[in-house]
Amino acid sequence: MLPKMHFLLGLIFSLLLFPLIGWNSIIVLATTVLIDIDHYLLYVFRKKDFSLRKSFYYFFNNEFGENRILCIFHTAEFWTILLIASFFYSTFFYVLLGVTFHFFLDLFNTGKGAKSFSIIKYIRNKKRKEQ
C-alpha cells in the first residue's frame, strides 16, 4: 500500500481512537506510517543509494515475488518485543496498535500481509534455497 494511503487510513483510525486514548492516537498514526522505514533502510543498506523514489520502486517490484524481502519491523519477533515492552511502558502498546493496523492494511490491500513474517522462517527458507 502506498504511504499516502497508510497515512490517510491511519489518520481516520487515529481520529476514531482519539476519544478513547487521547493524544496517544498520534503515536498510533505515526507508527502506522513510519513502520515502513525498514523498507528504506534495507534499500540504502543493499544498494548504497539514498533515493526514496528508487527505494519505492525497488520494493514495489520485489517484495511479493520469489525474492521475498525481510523487513525487520514487519516480523513476528518485532511484534513480540513490542508486546512484551507494552506490559512495562504504555507507549509501546500504542506503537503495537499502529503496527497491527499497518499489517491489516497491507493484508487487506495485497492479501499477503507481511513480506516475510518471521526472521527465523526467512533464514530457514534462505538456507533451503542454498542447498
C-alpha positions as CSV (number, residue, x, y, z in Angstrom):
1,M,0.0,0.0,0.0
2,L,1.2,3.5,-0.8
3,P,2.5,5.6,2.1
4,K,-0.2,8.2,1.5
5,M,-2.9,5.6,1.9
6,H,-1.3,4.4,5.1
7,F,-1.3,8.0,6.3
8,L,-4.9,8.7,5.3
9,L,-6.4,5.5,6.7
10,G,-4.1,5.8,9.8
11,L,-5.4,9.3,10.3
12,I,-9.0,8.1,10.2
13,F,-8.2,5.3,12.6
14,S,-6.4,7.7,14.9
15,L,-9.3,10.1,14.9
16,L,-11.6,7.3,15.8
17,L,-9.3,6.3,18.7
18,F,-8.8,9.9,20.0
19,P,-11.9,9.8,22.3
20,L,-10.5,6.6,23.8
21,I,-6.8,7.2,24.1
22,G,-6.4,11.0,23.6
23,W,-3.2,12.3,22.2
24,N,-1.7,8.8,22.2
25,S,-3.5,8.5,18.9
26,I,-0.7,10.5,17.4
27,I,1.7,7.6,18.3
28,V,-0.7,5.2,16.5
29,L,-0.8,7.4,13.4
30,A,3.0,7.9,13.3
31,T,3.6,4.2,13.7
32,T,1.1,3.2,11.1
33,V,3.2,5.2,8.5
34,L,6.7,5.1,9.9
35,I,6.9,1.3,10.3
36,D,7.8,1.2,6.6
37,I,11.1,2.9,7.3
38,D,12.6,-0.6,7.4
39,H,12.0,-0.8,3.6
40,Y,14.0,2.3,3.0
41,L,16.8,1.4,5.4
42,L,17.1,-2.0,3.8
43,Y,17.3,-0.4,0.4
44,V,20.0,2.0,1.5
45,F,22.0,-0.9,3.0
46,R,21.7,-3.1,0.0
47,K,22.0,-0.6,-2.8
48,K,24.1,2.1,-1.1
49,D,21.7,4.7,-2.6
50,F,19.6,7.2,-0.6
51,S,16.9,7.8,-3.3
52,L,13.5,7.5,-1.7
53,R,11.9,7.1,-5.2
54,K,14.2,4.3,-6.3
55,S,13.6,2.6,-2.9
56,F,9.9,2.7,-3.5
57,Y,10.2,1.1,-7.0
58,Y,12.7,-1.5,-5.7
59,F,10.2,-2.7,-3.1
60,F,7.2,-2.4,-5.4
61,N,8.9,-4.7,-7.9
62,N,10.5,-7.2,-5.5
63,E,8.7,-7.7,-2.2
64,F,6.0,-10.1,-3.4
65,G,7.9,-12.1,-6.0
66,E,10.2,-15.0,-5.5
67,N,12.8,-12.7,-3.8
68,R,10.9,-12.3,-0.5
69,I,12.3,-9.4,1.4
70,L,12.9,-9.4,5.1
71,C,11.6,-6.2,6.6
72,I,12.5,-6.3,10.3
73,F,9.6,-4.2,11.6
74,H,7.1,-6.5,9.8
75,T,8.1,-9.7,11.7
76,A,6.5,-11.7,14.5
77,E,9.7,-11.3,16.5
78,F,9.4,-7.5,16.4
79,W,5.7,-7.7,17.4
80,T,6.7,-10.0,20.3
81,I,9.2,-7.4,21.5
82,L,6.6,-4.7,21.3
83,L,4.0,-6.8,23.1
84,I,6.4,-7.6,26.0
85,A,7.5,-3.9,26.2
86,S,3.9,-2.8,26.2
87,F,3.4,-4.5,29.6
88,F,6.1,-2.2,31.1
89,Y,5.5,1.0,29.1
90,S,2.1,2.1,27.8
91,T,3.7,3.9,24.8
92,F,4.7,0.6,23.3
93,F,1.1,-0.5,23.4
94,Y,0.2,2.4,21.1
95,V,3.1,1.5,18.9
96,L,1.9,-2.1,18.7
97,L,-1.6,-0.8,17.9
98,G,-0.2,1.2,14.9
99,V,1.9,-1.7,13.7
100,T,-1.1,-4.0,13.9
101,F,-3.2,-1.6,12.0
102,H,-0.5,-1.2,9.3
103,F,-0.3,-5.0,9.0
104,F,-4.1,-5.3,8.4
105,L,-3.9,-2.5,5.8
106,D,-1.2,-4.5,4.0
107,L,-3.2,-7.7,4.3
108,F,-6.4,-6.1,3.0
109,N,-4.5,-4.4,0.2
110,T,-2.5,-7.3,-1.1
111,G,-4.0,-10.4,0.5
112,K,-0.4,-11.3,1.6
113,G,0.3,-9.3,4.7
114,A,3.8,-9.2,5.9
115,K,6.7,-9.5,3.5
116,S,8.4,-12.3,5.4
117,F,6.5,-12.7,8.7
118,S,9.3,-14.3,10.7
119,I,13.1,-13.8,10.9
120,I,13.6,-17.5,11.7
121,K,11.4,-18.7,8.8
122,Y,13.2,-16.3,6.5
123,I,16.6,-17.7,7.5
124,R,15.4,-21.3,7.2
125,N,14.0,-20.7,3.7
126,K,17.2,-18.9,2.6
127,K,19.2,-21.9,3.8
128,R,17.0,-24.4,1.9
129,K,17.4,-22.4,-1.3
130,E,21.2,-22.5,-0.9
131,Q,21.2,-26.3,-0.6
